[in-house]
Amino acid sequence: SRDLIAMSIRVQMTKANLTQAELALKMGRGQQWVSRRIGKHADVAMDFDDLDAFAKALDAPLSVLLEDANIRCNMHGRAVDLVA
C-alpha cells in the first residue's frame, strides 16, 4: 500500500535526519511535492520514478524502502502486493 511505502520513506528520512524540505531540496523538488506523496495526508500516488528519486535522495536502495514497507504490511496481518 502506498501508505506503507510513504511510512518507509519517512523512517529513512528520520534515520538520515532530514526534514521534508531538506529531502525536497536534495531531490530538486518543492516541499509540497514531497508532502503530497509522503505526508500524513498524502493525496498523490507515487510512480516508480518517484520511488527511485526518493531512494536516491535518501542514499538507500529502492529495495530497502519496499522491504521495509513489506515488513510493516506483514506486521499488520495484511497481504498486499507492493509492486504491481
Accessible surface in RSA format (square Angstrom, percent):
REM  Atomic radii and reference values for relative SASA: ProtOr
REM  Chains: A
REM  Algorithm: Lee & Richards
REM  Probe-radius: 1.40
REM  Slices: 20
REM RES _ NUM      All-atoms   Total-Side   Main-Chain    Non-polar    All polar
REM                ABS   REL    ABS   REL    ABS   REL    ABS   REL    ABS   REL
RES SER A   1    40.02  33.8  24.33  32.5  15.69  36.1  31.50  67.1   8.52  11.9
RES ARG A   2   107.97  45.3  98.08  50.0   9.89  23.5  37.38  51.1  70.58  42.8
RES ASP A   3    98.49  69.0  95.51  95.1   2.99   7.1  28.59  67.3  69.90  69.7
RES LEU A   4     5.58   3.1   5.58   4.0   0.00   0.0   5.58   3.9   0.00   0.0
RES ILE A   5    12.38   7.0  12.38   9.2   0.00   0.0  12.38   8.9   0.00   0.0
RES ALA A   6     4.54   4.2   4.54   7.0   0.00   0.0   4.54   6.4   0.00   0.0
RES MET A   7    67.45  34.9  67.45  44.6   0.00   0.0  56.77  48.3  10.67  14.1
RES SER A   8     0.00   0.0   0.00   0.0   0.00   0.0   0.00   0.0   0.00   0.0
RES ILE A   9     0.00   0.0   0.00   0.0   0.00   0.0   0.00   0.0   0.00   0.0
RES ARG A  10    54.55  22.9  53.21  27.1   1.35   3.2  31.34  42.8  23.22  14.1
RES VAL A  11    39.72  26.1  37.65  34.1   2.07   5.0  39.67  34.5   0.04   0.1
RES GLN A  12    22.08  12.3  20.58  15.0   1.50   3.6   0.28   0.6  21.80  16.5
RES MET A  13    13.93   7.2  13.93   9.2   0.00   0.0  13.93  11.8   0.00   0.0
RES THR A  14   108.31  77.0  91.74  93.0  16.57  39.5  71.04  95.4  37.27  56.3
RES LYS A  15   152.66  74.5 114.63  70.3  38.03  90.6  79.77  71.8  72.90  77.6
RES ALA A  16    46.96  43.2  19.45  30.0  27.50  62.6  31.00  43.7  15.96  42.3
RES ASN A  17   132.73  91.5 116.72 112.8  16.01  38.6  27.28  65.6 105.45 101.9
RES LEU A  18    35.92  20.0  24.69  17.7  11.23  28.2  25.17  17.7  10.75  28.9
RES THR A  19    77.24  54.9  71.76  72.7   5.48  13.1  74.97 100.7   2.27   3.4
RES GLN A  20    40.66  22.7  36.64  26.8   4.02   9.6  16.26  34.6  24.39  18.5
RES ALA A  21    57.23  52.6  49.27  76.0   7.96  18.1  50.25  70.8   6.98  18.5
RES GLU A  22    79.08  45.4  76.38  57.8   2.70   6.4  31.92  61.7  47.16  38.5
RES LEU A  23     0.00   0.0   0.00   0.0   0.00   0.0   0.00   0.0   0.00   0.0
RES ALA A  24     2.22   2.0   2.22   3.4   0.00   0.0   2.22   3.1   0.00   0.0
RES LEU A  25   146.82  81.8 132.63  94.9  14.19  35.7 134.74  94.6  12.08  32.5
RES LYS A  26   109.20  53.3  71.53  43.9  37.68  89.7  59.29  53.4  49.91  53.2
RES MET A  27    29.73  15.4   0.54   0.4  29.19  69.5   8.65   7.4  21.09  27.9
RES GLY A  28    68.78  84.8   0.00   N/A  68.78  84.8  37.72 103.5  31.06  69.6
RES ARG A  29   117.33  49.3  99.45  50.7  17.88  42.6  17.24  23.6 100.09  60.7
RES GLY A  30    45.11  55.6   0.00   N/A  45.11  55.6  35.44  97.3   9.67  21.7
RES GLN A  31    83.12  46.5  75.10  54.9   8.02  19.1  27.61  58.8  55.52  42.1
RES GLN A  32   125.24  70.0 122.30  89.4   2.95   7.0  36.97  78.7  88.27  67.0
RES TRP A  33    42.87  17.2  36.50  17.7   6.37  15.0  34.61  18.5   8.26  13.4
RES VAL A  34     0.00   0.0   0.00   0.0   0.00   0.0   0.00   0.0   0.00   0.0
RES SER A  35    35.96  30.4  34.31  45.8   1.65   3.8   4.97  10.6  30.99  43.4
RES ARG A  36   100.62  42.2  98.36  50.1   2.26   5.4  22.02  30.1  78.60  47.6
RES ARG A  37    34.36  14.4  32.43  16.5   1.93   4.6   0.00   0.0  34.36  20.8
RES ILE A  38     0.00   0.0   0.00   0.0   0.00   0.0   0.00   0.0   0.00   0.0
RES GLY A  39     9.00  11.1   0.00   N/A   9.00  11.1   5.21  14.3   3.79   8.5
RES LYS A  40   168.50  82.2 133.40  81.9  35.10  83.6  93.38  84.1  75.12  80.0
RES HIS A  41   173.28  94.7 147.09 102.2  26.19  67.0 109.73 113.1  63.55  73.9
RES ALA A  42    26.69  24.5   7.30  11.3  19.39  44.1   7.42  10.5  19.27  51.1
RES ASP A  43    87.07  61.0  60.69  60.4  26.39  62.4  33.58  79.0  53.50  53.4
RES VAL A  44    35.06  23.1  31.93  28.9   3.13   7.5  34.75  30.2   0.31   0.8
RES ALA A  45    64.83  59.6  48.71  75.2  16.12  36.7  48.71  68.6  16.12  42.7
RES MET A  46    29.71  15.4   4.70   3.1  25.02  59.6   5.49   4.7  24.23  32.1
RES ASP A  47    82.99  58.1  74.99  74.6   8.00  18.9  43.31 101.9  39.69  39.6
RES PHE A  48   131.69  65.9 123.87  76.7   7.82  20.3 124.85  75.7   6.84  19.6
RES ASP A  49   105.99  74.2  99.23  98.8   6.76  16.0  28.31  66.6  77.68  77.5
RES ASP A  50    16.43  11.5  15.75  15.7   0.68   1.6   0.68   1.6  15.75  15.7
RES LEU A  51    21.50  12.0  21.50  15.4   0.00   0.0  21.50  15.1   0.00   0.0
RES ASP A  52    39.38  27.6  39.38  39.2   0.00   0.0   1.56   3.7  37.82  37.7
RES ALA A  53    34.66  31.9  26.54  41.0   8.11  18.5  32.16  45.3   2.50   6.6
RES PHE A  54     0.00   0.0   0.00   0.0   0.00   0.0   0.00   0.0   0.00   0.0
RES ALA A  55     3.01   2.8   2.96   4.6   0.05   0.1   2.96   4.2   0.05   0.1
RES LYS A  56   143.32  69.9 126.87  77.8  16.45  39.2  88.10  79.3  55.22  58.8
RES ALA A  57     8.64   7.9   1.37   2.1   7.27  16.5   8.36  11.8   0.28   0.7
RES LEU A  58    12.94   7.2   0.05   0.0  12.89  32.4   0.88   0.6  12.06  32.5
RES ASP A  59   122.89  86.1  86.60  86.2  36.29  85.8  38.55  90.7  84.34  84.1
RES ALA A  60    13.07  12.0   5.49   8.5   7.58  17.2   8.02  11.3   5.04  13.4
RES PRO A  61    83.97  61.2  70.76  64.5  13.20  48.0  83.18  68.7   0.79   4.9
RES LEU A  62    30.56  17.0  24.88  17.8   5.68  14.3  24.88  17.5   5.68  15.3
RES SER A  63    75.87  64.1  66.79  89.1   9.08  20.9  52.65 112.1  23.21  32.5
RES VAL A  64    59.39  39.1  55.86  50.6   3.53   8.5  58.85  51.1   0.54   1.5
RES LEU A  65     0.00   0.0   0.00   0.0   0.00   0.0   0.00   0.0   0.00   0.0
RES LEU A  66    34.35  19.1  33.47  23.9   0.88   2.2  33.72  23.7   0.63   1.7
RES GLU A  67    93.53  53.7  91.23  69.0   2.30   5.5  39.73  76.8  53.80  43.9
RES ASP A  68    28.67  20.1  26.70  26.6   1.97   4.7   8.64  20.3  20.03  20.0
RES ALA A  69     0.00   0.0   0.00   0.0   0.00   0.0   0.00   0.0   0.00   0.0
RES ASN A  70    51.01  35.2  51.01  49.3   0.00   0.0   5.86  14.1  45.15  43.6
RES ILE A  71    84.09  47.8  83.14  61.9   0.95   2.3  83.98  60.5   0.11   0.3
RES ARG A  72    51.76  21.7  51.76  26.4   0.00   0.0   3.77   5.2  47.99  29.1
RES CYS A  73     0.64   0.5   0.64   0.7   0.00   0.0   0.00   0.0   0.64   0.7
RES ASN A  74    94.38  65.1  75.28  72.8  19.09  46.0  27.32  65.8  67.05  64.8
RES MET A  75   144.28  74.7 105.09  69.5  39.19  93.3  99.00  84.2  45.27  60.0
RES HIS A  76   112.90  61.7  84.72  58.9  28.17  72.1  56.02  57.7  56.88  66.2
RES GLY A  77    71.88  88.6   0.00   N/A  71.88  88.6  37.34 102.5  34.54  77.4
RES ARG A  78   111.29  46.7 104.89  53.5   6.40  15.2  53.15  72.6  58.14  35.2
RES ALA A  79   107.89  99.2  69.49 107.2  38.40  87.3  75.37 106.1  32.52  86.1
RES VAL A  80    55.01  36.2  35.95  32.5  19.06  45.9  41.34  35.9  13.67  37.1
RES ASP A  81   117.47  82.3  86.90  86.5  30.57  72.3  43.46 102.3  74.01  73.8
RES LEU A  82    30.82  17.2   7.76   5.6  23.06  58.0   9.57   6.7  21.25  57.2
RES VAL A  83    94.04  61.9  80.24  72.6  13.80  33.3  82.79  71.9  11.25  30.5
RES ALA A  84   138.44 127.3  68.59 105.8  69.85 158.9  98.85 139.2  39.59 104.9
END  Absolute sums over single chains surface
CHAIN  1 A     5141.8       4073.5       1068.3       2848.1       2293.7
END  Absolute sums over all chains
TOTAL          5141.8       4073.5       1068.3       2848.1       2293.7
